[in-house]
Amino acid sequence: MTILCGTDLSDAARAGAEAAAALAVRTGDSVVLTHVAEVQPVRADLAALTAMLEQEAAAVRKLGVTVNPEVRSGLPDEELCRLTREFSARLLVVSALGRRSPSRWRLGSVAERVAWDCGVPALVVRGSDVWRAWAWSDRKLRIAVGYDASEAGDAALRWAVELARRGPADLVLVHVYSPDAESLRLGVTRPAELSGRRAEIENFLTQELHLRMRGVVSGDLPRLVLESGQGRAGRHVIQVAERESADVLVVGSHHRVGLERAVRGSVSEDVLHYAPMSVACVPLPTADAAAATTERRIRRVLVTTDLSSIGDRAIPHAYAQLPDGGLAVLLSVI
């Protein structure tokens, strides 16, 4: 398999190449190191770029991996996404720095755009020291996953678990919830100031998330951290990842666009832009993404209870089936 690494031949981009090499050591993959020139280079410029890229590739080969250099022309973000398909790459690695020229700048850095648009996981590297230490020593890689119990969150979880299996690692899942929204969803009516309401919500969320995770990954479940917060969830995910001293923060990509992104926000967008650590953005597999967009949402739920404490336990589960609203009909037969 192949890891595609984009470089603009700067010192900052070298961190991405070294991280790609570290991952290749752990996965047994080869690396395609590519530079995309925004304008079609003339023959003399092409020779110079090829020589510079070969020099970068030679430095990466010293780390013990197979490296193939490729010089291409085009818009860097679009060409890198195309090259992932050409080389059947399992992962795209870029450094956090690197922008389009101002005349062609549209939105975000090259790293952010490829992470949003490519159909393969994209790793945006901020510093290579932790990746080198993980690849060539017994230093554990600290992985945090922003998990929202969606199809995209499941994809991020699976990718993070696979990464953790490649070497020593600590894995933690971060789930951000709104106490007010969860109170409405679960039918918890205690006043907001009582800590008992939050404990009741978190106990239910823990059970609910563990149940979902067991359907996603096998073996022991990762440690789960619940964080209450209002507003954009991405900022809260970053705060928890910093508290956990995470080396890499993994998020799924819903590929929201336009008004949906403006209204609901994008965790991956916030994390890519503001996180101080490396970020991996994991898209849904093509088949799963198609299914997710056409999946029928549950709008009406019938829940029965005999009004006992055991029977009433079914009621929060019914509300949990309606995260986007709907009708819950409660039935008791006398």
C-alpha positions as a Markdown table, in Angstrom:
| # | Residue | x | y | z |
|---|---|---|---|---|
| 1 | Met | 0.0 | 0.0 | 0.0 |
| 2 | Thr | 1.0 | 3.6 | -0.4 |
| 3 | Ile | 1.1 | 6.7 | 1.7 |
| 4 | Leu | 1.0 | 9.9 | -0.3 |
| 5 | Cys | 2.9 | 12.9 | 1.2 |
| 6 | Gly | 2.6 | 16.4 | -0.2 |
| 7 | Thr | 5.5 | 18.9 | 0.2 |
| 8 | Asp | 6.1 | 22.4 | -0.9 |
| 9 | Leu | 9.9 | 21.8 | -0.4 |
| 10 | Ser | 10.0 | 24.1 | 2.7 |
| 11 | Asp | 11.5 | 23.3 | 6.0 |
| 12 | Ala | 8.1 | 23.1 | 7.6 |
| 13 | Ala | 7.0 | 20.5 | 5.0 |
| 14 | Arg | 9.8 | 18.3 | 6.1 |
| 15 | Ala | 7.9 | 17.4 | 9.3 |
| 16 | Gly | 5.1 | 15.9 | 7.1 |
| 17 | Ala | 7.6 | 13.8 | 5.2 |
| 18 | Glu | 9.2 | 12.5 | 8.4 |
| 19 | Ala | 5.8 | 11.7 | 9.9 |
| 20 | Ala | 4.9 | 9.8 | 6.6 |
| 21 | Ala | 8.1 | 7.9 | 6.9 |
| 22 | Ala | 7.4 | 7.0 | 10.6 |
| 23 | Leu | 3.9 | 5.7 | 9.6 |
| 24 | Ala | 5.4 | 3.7 | 6.7 |
| 25 | Val | 7.8 | 2.0 | 9.2 |
| 26 | Arg | 4.8 | 0.9 | 11.3 |
| 27 | Thr | 2.5 | -0.1 | 8.4 |
| 28 | Gly | 5.1 | -1.5 | 5.9 |
| 29 | Asp | 3.9 | 0.9 | 3.2 |
| 30 | Ser | 5.9 | 2.9 | 0.7 |
| 31 | Val | 5.8 | 6.6 | 0.4 |
| 32 | Val | 5.1 | 8.7 | -2.7 |
| 33 | Leu | 6.6 | 12.2 | -2.0 |
| 34 | Thr | 5.1 | 14.7 | -4.3 |
| 35 | His | 5.5 | 18.4 | -5.1 |
| 36 | Val | 2.7 | 20.2 | -7.0 |
| 37 | Ala | 3.7 | 23.3 | -8.9 |
| 38 | Glu | 0.8 | 25.8 | -9.3 |
| 39 | Val | 2.0 | 26.7 | -12.8 |
| 40 | Gln | 3.3 | 24.4 | -15.5 |
| 41 | Pro | 7.1 | 24.5 | -15.1 |
| 42 | Val | 9.3 | 25.1 | -18.1 |
| 43 | Arg | 12.0 | 22.4 | -18.7 |
| 44 | Ala | 14.7 | 24.2 | -16.7 |
| 45 | Asp | 12.4 | 24.8 | -13.7 |
| 46 | Leu | 11.1 | 21.2 | -13.9 |
| 47 | Ala | 14.7 | 19.9 | -13.7 |
| 48 | Ala | 15.4 | 22.1 | -10.7 |
| 49 | Leu | 12.2 | 21.0 | -8.9 |
| 50 | Thr | 12.9 | 17.4 | -9.7 |
| 51 | Ala | 16.4 | 17.7 | -8.2 |
| 52 | Met | 15.1 | 19.4 | -5.1 |
| 53 | Leu | 12.4 | 16.8 | -4.6 |
| 54 | Glu | 14.9 | 14.0 | -5.1 |
| 55 | Gln | 17.1 | 15.5 | -2.4 |
| 56 | Glu | 14.1 | 15.5 | 0.0 |
| 57 | Ala | 13.3 | 11.9 | -1.0 |
| 58 | Ala | 16.9 | 10.9 | -0.3 |
| 59 | Ala | 16.7 | 12.3 | 3.2 |
| 60 | Val | 13.5 | 10.4 | 3.9 |
| 61 | Arg | 15.0 | 7.1 | 2.5 |
| 62 | Lys | 17.6 | 7.3 | 5.2 |
| 63 | Leu | 14.8 | 6.7 | 7.7 |
| 64 | Gly | 14.5 | 3.2 | 6.2 |
| 65 | Val | 11.5 | 3.4 | 3.9 |
| 66 | Thr | 10.9 | 3.2 | 0.1 |
| 67 | Val | 10.2 | 6.7 | -1.3 |
| 68 | Asn | 9.2 | 7.6 | -4.9 |
| 69 | Pro | 9.3 | 11.3 | -5.8 |
| 70 | Glu | 6.7 | 12.8 | -8.2 |
| 71 | Val | 6.6 | 16.4 | -9.5 |
| 72 | Arg | 3.2 | 17.5 | -10.8 |
| 73 | Ser | 1.5 | 20.8 | -11.8 |
| 74 | Gly | -1.9 | 22.2 | -10.9 |
| 75 | Leu | -3.7 | 23.5 | -7.8 |
| 76 | Pro | -2.0 | 21.7 | -4.9 |
| 77 | Asp | -5.2 | 20.7 | -3.0 |
| 78 | Glu | -7.0 | 19.4 | -6.1 |
| 79 | Glu | -4.0 | 17.6 | -7.5 |
| 80 | Leu | -3.1 | 15.9 | -4.2 |
| 81 | Cys | -6.7 | 14.6 | -4.0 |
| 82 | Arg | -6.4 | 13.3 | -7.5 |
| 83 | Leu | -3.1 | 11.6 | -6.8 |
| 84 | Thr | -4.6 | 9.7 | -3.9 |
| 85 | Arg | -6.8 | 8.0 | -6.5 |
| 86 | Glu | -4.0 | 7.5 | -9.0 |
| 87 | Phe | -1.7 | 5.8 | -6.5 |
| 88 | Ser | -4.5 | 4.1 | -4.5 |
| 89 | Ala | -3.1 | 5.7 | -1.4 |
| 90 | Arg | -4.5 | 4.7 | 2.0 |
| 91 | Leu | -3.4 | 8.0 | 3.6 |
| 92 | Leu | -2.5 | 11.5 | 2.6 |
| 93 | Val | 0.0 | 13.3 | 4.8 |
| 94 | Val | 0.7 | 17.1 | 4.6 |
| 95 | Ser | 2.3 | 19.6 | 7.0 |
| 96 | Ala | 0.1 | 22.2 | 8.6 |
| 97 | Leu | 1.7 | 25.0 | 6.7 |
| 98 | Gly | 1.4 | 25.7 | 3.0 |
| 99 | Arg | -1.2 | 27.9 | 1.2 |
| 100 | Arg | -2.2 | 28.6 | -2.3 |
| 101 | Ser | -0.9 | 31.7 | -3.9 |
| 102 | Pro | -3.1 | 34.7 | -3.1 |
| 103 | Ser | -4.4 | 34.9 | -6.6 |
| 104 | Arg | -5.9 | 31.4 | -6.3 |
| 105 | Trp | -6.7 | 31.3 | -2.6 |
| 106 | Arg | -10.3 | 30.3 | -1.9 |
| 107 | Leu | -10.8 | 29.1 | 1.6 |
| 108 | Gly | -8.3 | 27.7 | 4.1 |
| 109 | Ser | -4.9 | 26.2 | 3.8 |
| 110 | Val | -3.9 | 23.4 | 1.4 |
| 111 | Ala | -3.9 | 21.1 | 4.4 |
| 112 | Glu | -7.4 | 22.1 | 5.4 |
| 113 | Arg | -8.8 | 21.8 | 1.9 |
| 114 | Val | -7.3 | 18.3 | 1.2 |
| 115 | Ala | -8.6 | 17.1 | 4.6 |
| 116 | Trp | -12.1 | 18.3 | 3.7 |
| 117 | Asp | -12.2 | 17.2 | 0.1 |
| 118 | Cys | -10.2 | 14.0 | -0.3 |
| 119 | Gly | -11.8 | 10.6 | -0.1 |
| 120 | Val | -9.0 | 9.1 | 2.0 |
| 121 | Pro | -7.9 | 9.9 | 5.6 |
| 122 | Ala | -5.7 | 13.0 | 5.7 |
| 123 | Leu | -3.1 | 13.6 | 8.4 |
| 124 | Val | -2.1 | 17.2 | 8.9 |
| 125 | Val | 1.2 | 17.2 | 10.8 |
| 126 | Arg | 2.3 | 19.7 | 13.3 |
| 127 | Gly | 5.8 | 18.6 | 14.3 |
| 128 | Ser | 7.4 | 15.2 | 13.6 |
| 129 | Asp | 9.2 | 14.5 | 16.8 |
| 130 | Val | 6.4 | 12.4 | 18.4 |
| 131 | Trp | 6.0 | 10.4 | 15.2 |
| 132 | Arg | 9.7 | 9.6 | 15.0 |
| 133 | Ala | 9.8 | 8.6 | 18.6 |
| 134 | Trp | 6.7 | 6.4 | 18.2 |
| 135 | Ala | 8.2 | 4.7 | 15.1 |
| 136 | Trp | 11.7 | 4.1 | 16.4 |
| 137 | Ser | 11.3 | 3.7 | 20.1 |
| 138 | Asp | 8.7 | 2.4 | 22.6 |
| 139 | Arg | 7.2 | 5.8 | 23.1 |
| 140 | Lys | 3.4 | 5.6 | 23.2 |
| 141 | Leu | 1.4 | 7.7 | 20.7 |
| 142 | Arg | -1.4 | 9.5 | 22.5 |
| 143 | Ile | -4.4 | 9.5 | 20.3 |
| 144 | Ala | -7.7 | 11.4 | 21.0 |
| 145 | Val | -10.8 | 10.8 | 18.9 |
| 146 | Gly | -13.6 | 13.4 | 18.7 |
| 147 | Tyr | -16.6 | 11.0 | 18.8 |
| 148 | Asp | -20.1 | 12.2 | 18.1 |
| 149 | Ala | -21.8 | 8.8 | 17.7 |
| 150 | Ser | -22.4 | 9.3 | 13.9 |
| 151 | Glu | -21.3 | 7.3 | 10.9 |
| 152 | Ala | -18.4 | 9.8 | 10.5 |
| 153 | Gly | -17.5 | 9.3 | 14.1 |
| 154 | Asp | -17.5 | 5.6 | 13.7 |
| 155 | Ala | -15.1 | 5.9 | 10.7 |
| 156 | Ala | -12.8 | 8.0 | 12.8 |
| 157 | Leu | -12.9 | 5.5 | 15.7 |
| 158 | Arg | -12.1 | 2.6 | 13.4 |
| 159 | Trp | -9.2 | 4.4 | 11.9 |
| 160 | Ala | -7.8 | 5.4 | 15.3 |
| 161 | Val | -8.1 | 1.9 | 16.6 |
| 162 | Glu | -6.2 | 0.6 | 13.6 |
| 163 | Leu | -3.5 | 3.2 | 14.1 |
| 164 | Ala | -3.2 | 2.2 | 17.8 |
| 165 | Arg | -2.7 | -1.4 | 16.8 |
| 166 | Arg | 0.4 | -0.4 | 14.7 |
| 167 | Gly | 2.5 | 0.5 | 17.7 |
| 168 | Pro | 2.3 | 1.4 | 21.4 |
| 169 | Ala | -0.5 | 3.9 | 22.0 |
| 170 | Asp | -3.0 | 5.3 | 24.4 |
| 171 | Leu | -6.4 | 5.9 | 23.0 |
| 172 | Val | -9.2 | 8.1 | 24.4 |
| 173 | Leu | -12.6 | 9.1 | 23.0 |
| 174 | Val | -13.9 | 12.6 | 23.6 |
| 175 | His | -17.7 | 13.1 | 23.4 |
| 176 | Val | -19.0 | 16.7 | 23.8 |
| 177 | Tyr | -22.6 | 17.1 | 24.8 |
| 178 | Ser | -25.0 | 19.9 | 25.6 |
| 179 | Pro | -26.7 | 19.4 | 29.0 |
| 180 | Asp | -29.8 | 21.3 | 27.8 |
| 181 | Ala | -30.1 | 19.4 | 24.5 |
| 182 | Glu | -29.5 | 16.0 | 26.2 |
| 183 | Ser | -32.1 | 16.9 | 28.9 |
| 184 | Leu | -34.7 | 17.5 | 26.2 |
| 185 | Arg | -33.7 | 14.3 | 24.3 |
| 186 | Leu | -33.7 | 12.1 | 27.4 |
| 187 | Gly | -36.6 | 13.7 | 29.2 |
| 188 | Val | -34.5 | 14.7 | 32.3 |
| 189 | Thr | -36.5 | 17.4 | 33.9 |
| 190 | Arg | -34.5 | 18.3 | 37.0 |
| 191 | Pro | -33.4 | 22.0 | 37.3 |
| 192 | Ala | -30.2 | 22.8 | 35.4 |
| 193 | Glu | -28.3 | 23.8 | 38.5 |
| 194 | Leu | -28.5 | 20.4 | 40.1 |
| 195 | Ser | -25.5 | 18.2 | 39.5 |
| 196 | Gly | -27.7 | 15.2 | 39.7 |
| 197 | Arg | -29.1 | 16.0 | 36.3 |
| 198 | Arg | -25.6 | 16.0 | 34.7 |
| 199 | Ala | -24.7 | 12.7 | 36.4 |
| 200 | Glu | -27.9 | 11.1 | 35.2 |
| 201 | Ile | -27.2 | 12.3 | 31.6 |
| 202 | Glu | -23.6 | 11.1 | 31.6 |
| 203 | Asn | -24.5 | 7.7 | 33.0 |
| 204 | Phe | -27.0 | 7.2 | 30.2 |
| 205 | Leu | -24.5 | 8.6 | 27.5 |
| 206 | Thr | -21.8 | 6.3 | 28.7 |
| 207 | Gln | -24.1 | 3.3 | 28.3 |
| 208 | Glu | -25.4 | 4.5 | 24.9 |
| 209 | Leu | -21.9 | 5.2 | 23.6 |
| 210 | His | -20.4 | 2.0 | 24.8 |
| 211 | Leu | -23.2 | 0.1 | 23.2 |
| 212 | Arg | -22.6 | 1.8 | 19.8 |
| 213 | Met | -18.8 | 1.3 | 20.1 |
| 214 | Arg | -19.2 | -2.4 | 20.6 |
| 215 | Gly | -20.8 | -2.5 | 17.2 |
| 216 | Val | -17.9 | -0.6 | 15.6 |
| 217 | Val | -14.8 | -2.1 | 17.1 |
| 218 | Ser | -13.8 | -5.4 | 18.7 |
| 219 | Gly | -11.9 | -6.0 | 21.9 |
| 220 | Asp | -11.5 | -3.7 | 24.8 |
| 221 | Leu | -13.3 | -0.3 | 24.4 |
| 222 | Pro | -11.2 | 2.9 | 24.5 |
| 223 | Arg | -11.4 | 5.2 | 27.5 |
| 224 | Leu | -14.3 | 7.6 | 27.2 |
| 225 | Val | -14.3 | 11.2 | 28.3 |
| 226 | Leu | -17.5 | 13.2 | 28.4 |
| 227 | Glu | -17.3 | 16.9 | 28.2 |
| 228 | Ser | -20.3 | 19.2 | 28.6 |
| 229 | Gly | -20.4 | 22.5 | 26.7 |
| 230 | Gln | -22.4 | 24.9 | 24.6 |
| 231 | Gly | -21.5 | 26.3 | 21.2 |
| 232 | Arg | -19.2 | 24.8 | 18.6 |
| 233 | Ala | -18.2 | 21.3 | 19.8 |
| 234 | Gly | -14.8 | 21.4 | 18.0 |
| 235 | Arg | -13.4 | 24.0 | 20.5 |
| 236 | His | -14.3 | 21.7 | 23.4 |
| 237 | Val | -12.8 | 18.7 | 21.7 |
| 238 | Ile | -9.5 | 20.6 | 21.3 |
| 239 | Gln | -9.5 | 21.6 | 25.0 |
| 240 | Val | -10.0 | 18.0 | 26.1 |
| 241 | Ala | -7.3 | 16.8 | 23.7 |
| 242 | Glu | -4.9 | 19.4 | 25.2 |
| 243 | Arg | -5.7 | 18.2 | 28.7 |
| 244 | Glu | -5.0 | 14.6 | 27.6 |
| 245 | Ser | -1.7 | 15.7 | 26.1 |
| 246 | Ala | -2.8 | 14.2 | 22.8 |
| 247 | Asp | -0.2 | 13.9 | 20.0 |
| 248 | Val | -2.9 | 13.5 | 17.3 |
| 249 | Leu | -6.6 | 14.3 | 17.3 |
| 250 | Val | -8.7 | 12.2 | 15.0 |
| 251 | Val | -12.1 | 13.4 | 13.7 |
| 252 | Gly | -14.6 | 12.3 | 11.2 |
| 253 | Ser | -15.7 | 14.4 | 8.3 |
| 254 | His | -19.4 | 14.9 | 7.6 |
| 255 | His | -18.6 | 17.0 | 4.4 |
| 256 | Arg | -21.2 | 19.5 | 5.4 |
| 257 | Val | -21.4 | 22.4 | 2.9 |
| 258 | Gly | -23.2 | 25.7 | 2.6 |
| 259 | Leu | -26.0 | 26.5 | 5.0 |
| 260 | Glu | -25.7 | 23.2 | 6.8 |
| 261 | Arg | -22.1 | 23.9 | 7.7 |
| 262 | Ala | -23.0 | 27.5 | 8.8 |
| 263 | Val | -25.9 | 26.3 | 11.0 |
| 264 | Arg | -24.6 | 23.1 | 12.5 |
| 265 | Gly | -20.9 | 23.9 | 12.3 |
| 266 | Ser | -18.1 | 21.6 | 11.5 |
| 267 | Val | -16.0 | 19.9 | 14.1 |
| 268 | Ser | -13.4 | 18.9 | 11.6 |
| 269 | Glu | -13.1 | 22.5 | 10.3 |
| 270 | Asp | -12.5 | 23.9 | 13.8 |
| 271 | Val | -10.1 | 21.2 | 14.8 |
| 272 | Leu | -8.1 | 21.5 | 11.6 |
| 273 | His | -7.8 | 25.3 | 12.0 |
| 274 | Tyr | -7.3 | 25.6 | 15.8 |
| 275 | Ala | -5.8 | 22.4 | 17.2 |
| 276 | Pro | -2.2 | 22.7 | 18.3 |
| 277 | Met | -1.4 | 19.0 | 17.7 |
| 278 | Ser | -1.5 | 16.9 | 14.5 |
| 279 | Val | -5.0 | 16.2 | 13.2 |
| 280 | Ala | -6.3 | 13.2 | 11.2 |
| 281 | Cys | -9.5 | 13.8 | 9.3 |
| 282 | Val | -11.3 | 10.6 | 8.3 |
| 283 | Pro | -14.0 | 10.6 | 5.7 |
| 284 | Leu | -16.8 | 8.1 | 5.4 |
| 285 | Pro | -16.0 | 5.3 | 2.9 |
| 286 | Thr | -17.9 | 6.0 | -0.4 |
| 287 | Ala | -20.5 | 3.3 | 0.1 |
| 288 | Asp | -21.2 | 4.3 | 3.7 |
| 289 | Ala | -21.4 | 8.0 | 2.7 |
| 290 | Ala | -24.0 | 7.2 | 0.1 |
| 291 | Ala | -26.0 | 5.1 | 2.6 |
| 292 | Ala | -25.8 | 7.8 | 5.2 |
| 293 | Thr | -27.3 | 10.4 | 2.9 |
| 294 | Thr | -30.2 | 8.1 | 1.9 |
| 295 | Glu | -30.8 | 6.5 | 5.3 |
| 296 | Arg | -34.4 | 7.0 | 6.5 |
| 297 | Arg | -34.4 | 8.8 | 9.8 |
| 298 | Ile | -36.7 | 7.7 | 12.6 |
| 299 | Arg | -39.5 | 10.2 | 13.2 |
| 300 | Arg | -42.1 | 8.4 | 15.3 |
| 301 | Val | -41.4 | 6.0 | 18.3 |
| 302 | Leu | -43.9 | 4.0 | 20.3 |
| 303 | Val | -42.7 | 3.1 | 23.8 |
| 304 | Thr | -44.6 | 1.1 | 26.3 |
| 305 | Thr | -44.4 | 1.1 | 30.1 |
| 306 | Asp | -46.3 | -0.5 | 33.0 |
| 307 | Leu | -45.3 | 2.5 | 35.1 |
| 308 | Ser | -42.9 | 0.6 | 37.1 |
| 309 | Ser | -39.2 | 1.7 | 37.6 |
| 310 | Ile | -38.1 | -1.1 | 35.2 |
| 311 | Gly | -40.7 | -0.3 | 32.6 |
| 312 | Asp | -39.9 | 3.4 | 32.7 |
| 313 | Arg | -36.3 | 2.7 | 31.8 |
| 314 | Ala | -37.4 | 2.2 | 28.2 |
| 315 | Ile | -38.5 | 5.9 | 27.9 |
| 316 | Pro | -35.1 | 7.5 | 27.7 |
| 317 | His | -34.1 | 5.0 | 25.1 |
| 318 | Ala | -37.1 | 6.0 | 23.0 |
| 319 | Tyr | -36.1 | 9.6 | 23.2 |
| 320 | Ala | -32.6 | 8.7 | 22.2 |
| 321 | Gln | -33.9 | 7.5 | 18.8 |
| 322 | Leu | -35.1 | 11.0 | 18.0 |
| 323 | Pro | -31.9 | 13.2 | 18.1 |
| 324 | Asp | -33.3 | 15.5 | 15.4 |
| 325 | Gly | -36.8 | 15.7 | 16.8 |
| 326 | Gly | -40.0 | 13.7 | 16.2 |
| 327 | Leu | -42.9 | 12.2 | 18.0 |
| 328 | Ala | -42.6 | 9.8 | 21.0 |
| 329 | Val | -45.9 | 8.1 | 22.0 |
| 330 | Leu | -45.9 | 6.7 | 25.5 |
| 331 | Leu | -48.4 | 3.9 | 26.0 |
| 332 | Ser | -49.5 | 2.2 | 29.2 |
| 333 | Val | -52.2 | -0.5 | 29.0 |
| 334 | Ile | -54.5 | -0.8 | 32.1 |
